[in-house]
């Protein structure tokens, strides 16, 4: 994990003792000995509001020249932004985009500005993102497409009066002498999303940026509400018969894996793919499967992108790559459709 590779991340937990019991508790922001010259703070996915005193502490820390990351979508990040005196805000509304992977709630972001955070990044895979309303002194670094909109009423449709994009999803704002980094989709940083498109490169850039020239990076965990499936399941299963407890525990485990990882989706996709390969093999052996056709020659996207950029230097590289990858994906889909219909 990157937190261990850098050697700069400082635990924001403490041990509390009561007789013979030892517990781990999250340290509040007011308990951290923060030095704006050597430290940075990362606040990811906050759900509990920040107090006025916490906002003043982070605000003074930021204005003195530090770096603060706030990654939030539908949580309590705005309460901190208001307290520190930032001009930008999270919209708190879901962004739906017709430039997507699998479904419109999974936008593909290809409109990126040149910055340390976007170095070597052409495409980002988002997952139910919100957006950022830029204030004075803020600059957007990554935007959804012009075919995106804010789903204000949550019905998944583009209704009259709902604003169209593009919307910023990554931004920087100068607050005093410090830099506030804003990200409106914290899920970009989770393990299940890291290997999609260029998310890993962005995560690496983000870690490098907030830890550069600093000896400590503090992660605030005191404003996050954690779901404990073990405790919930234990309490629930205590009221049912032993006959159902095993099934409930297995179901709860699978639901937890499905909610926080892509393990179940990958396992299902692998099972379906294996069944199709087996059926195709049996069909060919029995002689009634579709005849083999010449395979499609894959396009070298890197080479073609470079060729297009030479012809049209004013076009964005991320957009070119996105169009070419979509064309390749659609071609593969048509090939599979022909195989199934053949």
Secondary structure by P-SEA (a helix, b strand, c coil): ccccccccccccbbbbbcccbbbbbbbcccccccccccbbbbbccccccccaaaaaaaaaaaaabbbbbbbbcccaaaaaaaaaccccccccbbbbbcccccccccccccccccccccccccbbbbcbbbbbbccccccccccccccccccccccccccccccccccccccccccccbbbbbbccccccccccccccaaaaaaaaaaaaaaccccbbbbbcccbbbbbaaaaaaaaacccccccaaaaaaaaaaaaaaaccaaaaaaaaaaaaaaaaaaaaaaaaacccccccccccccaaaaaaaaaaaacccccaaaaaaaaaaaaaaaaaaaaaaaaac
